[in-house]
Amino acid sequence: MSVAHEAGPAPAEAGRSDLVVIDRLTKGFGGLTAVDGVSIRVPETSIYGILGPNGAGKTTVLNMISGFIAPDSGDISVAGTRITGLAPYRVARQGIARTYQNIRLFPGMTVLETVMAGAYGRRSSSILGAILLSPAERRERRATAERAAELLDRVGVRGRHSALAETLSYGDQRRVEIARALATDPRLLLLDEPTAGMNDAESEEVGRLLVGLRDAGLTLILIEHNMRLVEEFCQRVSVMNSGALLAEGTPTWCLDQEDVKEAYFGKRSDAARIATLRRARRGHGGE
Ligand SMILES: Nc1ncnc2c1ncn2[C@@H]1O[C@H](COP(=O)(O)OP(=O)(O)OP(=O)(O)O)[C@@H](O)[C@H]1O
């Protein structure tokens, strides 16, 4: 299948190097090819969107980058290091963190503890020090708690640090997940539907948060169904359908490709997305 590529890099990306290079990635489940020879290059310090209708293979791509699923073939490298098929903890050590489509918070943990848990892999004090609660351990815990509080502030969760994380609103739980991922100090952040279940104002806030993270030097890959947000915040996108790449380029250009419109408009079940897409186009002077 041919992939529509927008000619040349977008001006904002010109000269920027690619942090993530995905080369002909393929994964099958039984008789189904969930991801079919997908190649993607993600420029460093950019917000990159992976789009496509339900079942297109987007989460499977994210799962392969983060090591949750091993590809059948193809390669993934980040900052020049090949990470294909590495276990999730080894991928995390490369500075790659993620959030999940279905929120995964630890039951029974407070908001602050949840974010502190994200920093666990970066701790320097010894296990014995931790057991004996040595001064070094206490200092480190204090520093970790302060940093976790800063991150919660940054993602917009204020004043509920002692509440159980699972008692927060859906939107705040998503923010806590982002803070936990940031606590690992990543250079690449993978976000699976970060605005799912949020209203327009909350989604816009998350969009601005992501721009702030990018401006601070992070590279972000997100799966997102809100096209308005995608057009506003993503520099480039890949559009997938049935495991294959349909188009790659700037969001506005990709959403104008016939194959892409058909992938979204061709299905009755995607009526809600069509409405979102149309609203987004109007908002940008189209239709
Ligand atoms: N572990 C698995 N075992 C079997 N099939 C799977 C597995 N994971 C995903 N699939 C199938 O692979 C295809 C791609 O799924 P994936 O979750 O990657 O799609 P998606 O684009 O993220 O969809 P959505 O937008 O609905 O989350 C789907 O048909 C799905 O049912």
PDBQT file of the ligand as one rigid body, heavy atoms in Angstrom, charges set to zero:
ROOT
HETATM    1  N1  LIG A 301      -2.940  -8.469  22.609  1.00  0.00    +0.000 N 
HETATM    2  C1  LIG A 301      -3.715  -8.573  21.527  1.00  0.00    +0.000 A 
HETATM    3  N2  LIG A 301      -4.171  -9.772  21.108  1.00  0.00    +0.000 NA
HETATM    4  C2  LIG A 301      -4.942  -9.889  20.012  1.00  0.00    +0.000 A 
HETATM    5  N3  LIG A 301      -5.319  -8.848  19.236  1.00  0.00    +0.000 NA
HETATM    6  C3  LIG A 301      -4.904  -7.629  19.609  1.00  0.00    +0.000 A 
HETATM    7  C4  LIG A 301      -4.081  -7.428  20.763  1.00  0.00    +0.000 A 
HETATM    8  N4  LIG A 301      -3.821  -6.087  20.872  1.00  0.00    +0.000 NA
HETATM    9  C5  LIG A 301      -4.447  -5.495  19.840  1.00  0.00    +0.000 A 
HETATM   10  N5  LIG A 301      -5.089  -6.394  19.080  1.00  0.00    +0.000 N 
HETATM   11  C6  LIG A 301      -5.859  -6.137  17.860  1.00  0.00    +0.000 C 
HETATM   12  O1  LIG A 301      -4.987  -5.418  17.000  1.00  0.00    +0.000 OA
HETATM   13  C7  LIG A 301      -5.708  -4.401  16.309  1.00  0.00    +0.000 C 
HETATM   14  C8  LIG A 301      -5.058  -3.063  16.603  1.00  0.00    +0.000 C 
HETATM   15  O2  LIG A 301      -5.311  -2.746  17.967  1.00  0.00    +0.000 OA
HETATM   16  P1  LIG A 301      -4.785  -1.388  18.639  1.00  0.00    +0.000 P 
HETATM   17  O3  LIG A 301      -5.245  -1.416  20.050  1.00  0.00    +0.000 OA
HETATM   18  O4  LIG A 301      -3.353  -1.229  18.369  1.00  0.00    +0.000 OA
HETATM   19  O5  LIG A 301      -5.615  -0.310  17.815  1.00  0.00    +0.000 OA
HETATM   20  P2  LIG A 301      -5.827   1.240  18.103  1.00  0.00    +0.000 P 
HETATM   21  O6  LIG A 301      -5.595   1.945  16.823  1.00  0.00    +0.000 OA
HETATM   22  O7  LIG A 301      -4.999   1.647  19.263  1.00  0.00    +0.000 OA
HETATM   23  O8  LIG A 301      -7.375   1.279  18.463  1.00  0.00    +0.000 OA
HETATM   24  P3  LIG A 301      -8.222   2.194  19.491  1.00  0.00    +0.000 P 
HETATM   25  O9  LIG A 301      -8.272   3.584  18.921  1.00  0.00    +0.000 OA
HETATM   26  O10 LIG A 301      -9.544   1.525  19.495  1.00  0.00    +0.000 OA
HETATM   27  O11 LIG A 301      -7.507   2.106  20.807  1.00  0.00    +0.000 OA
HETATM   28  C9  LIG A 301      -7.152  -4.486  16.781  1.00  0.00    +0.000 C 
HETATM   29  O12 LIG A 301      -7.874  -5.262  15.835  1.00  0.00    +0.000 OA
HETATM   30  C10 LIG A 301      -7.047  -5.213  18.103  1.00  0.00    +0.000 C 
HETATM   31  O13 LIG A 301      -8.220  -5.936  18.386  1.00  0.00    +0.000 OA
ENDROOT
TORSDOF 0
